[in-house]
């Protein structure tokens, strides 16, 4: 029986696997989304790909485990593969985690496969890394290559970065895009394009860390529509959404247009904001929309997987390289200032472009998995009735939690219960922090 363990090193405390169905209290206590709910989709897609009938898949968080000798020995004894789905890991803010992960890989006598990794770069093409990041990135890639045939990277800009470090495409790495785009295999749903009118339902996403001019631009484009829904993704957004906790002063002082900063902001009072704790409820919600636009890569990929026409305004190379590779309709935020309104943009965009070349990209992804010897649901060894994979069956049997609604829209009794639950979650969070500090001191 193949036994696989996947990691999530993007988290602060304890990552929850895609089928664990965490509550909002668990999210607040443990930061189960790794500070960004978009992380859920590429983790879920890798799990679905590797989850065969007799495959055991476990997750670990290398922030909290995996470094002691006895833990390394246990992992080597109990597992057959170490699968590493990453996002933009070649960046300054991820240096410590990347270093620790590299040290862990060096000690594991197991196949270690990176199923997607990228770098952080500005739209001007300049990589925002320091020499120490470059050094650790080179060491990390070299270490992984001692345990795998090749590594999978997100796009052309990451390829350029690795070439600058001395690695070669085809020999050391392959561009595979983001595994989340292959969530459902070789077929993508055709975008259902209808006439866009002021009465159309719009899905909207963005992050707080954008220039003020970009916030104001996106809001101008959204203005003609009344039926719009904002989907935030950051951890602090969930604290505001669930418990009405305002953003900290550093974030609150930013000129972010109407981005919700307190529970009394208009979009919160109007109730037109939702936070998602799991992928199935997120997809169900987005499917109700007529059009999705914004700056979040995985917020928009969810829309592509839902069959909704989708347009990305890329704020950096991290987003741009994935939009380019997967043919998702897009332009940079710099180019977005030429957009007069969404009606014209919608009419002139061929949203079916995302389908063209998808089967070839998927075949390349499968070839990458095969080269690295990973058993997966498309390797031909198992047949699934009505394409219902073991992951799909598990999802169908799970009653996932509903989206999180704005705190201010609940009645007084409900808010009182939320306050109590939030206080308990914060108390337990502090205890976890103290325990983690003690553990770090013992390492």
Number of C-alpha atoms within 10 A of each C-alpha: 10 16 17 21 19 22 21 24 25 22 21 17 22 23 25 22 21 23 15 11 17 19 16 24 19 19 23 24 22 24 24 27 29 22 19 19 23 24 21 22 23 24 23 19 22 21 25 21 24 23 22 22 14 10 15 15 18 14 19 17 18 21 22 15 11 20 17 11 10 10 12 17 14 12 18 16 11 11 18 19 24 25 23 22 23 23 21 19 20 28 21 17 12 14 19 13 15 21 16 17 21 19 15 16 22 16 14 17 17 19 20 26 26 20 25 24 22 28 25 23 22 13 17 8 12 12 18 13 16 12 9 12 21 19 12 19 23 16 16 20 19 16 19 22 19 15 20 17 19 24 28 24 26 26 27 19 23 23 20 17 20 23 14 11 14 10 17 14 15 10 11 19 21 21 23 25 26 31 22 22 25 24 21 16 20 16 14 20 14 17 22 14 17 12 9 16 12 13 12 17 19 22 27 24 21 23 17 20 12 15 14 13 14 20 19 16 15 23 15 13 15 19 12 16 14 13 14 21 20 21 22 26 25 18 18 20 24 27 20 20 26 24 24 21 17 18 17 11 9 7 14 15 10 15 16 20 16 12 21 22 24 19 21 15 13 13 18 24 14 12 17 16 21 21 23 23 25 24 19 19 16 20 17 12 16 26 19 13 21 22 26 26 24 23 25 21 22 23 26 28 26 24 25 26 22 23 23 25 26 29 25 25 25 24 24 17 25 22 25 25 19 24 25 17 19 21 17 25 19 22 16 17 22 12 11 16 13 8 12 11 15 21 15 11 12 18 13 9 14 14 23 19 15 23 18 13 13 20 15 11 19 20 17 15 22 21 14 22 23 15 12 17 14 21 20 20 21 17 14 8 9 11 12 11 6 6 9 12 19 19 20 13 10 11 16 12 8 12 10 18 15 16 16 16 19 25 23 21 14 13 9 10 9 11 17 13 12 18 16 11 16 21 16 14 19 15 12 16 18 12 13 16 14 12 12 15 11 11 12 11 8 7 7
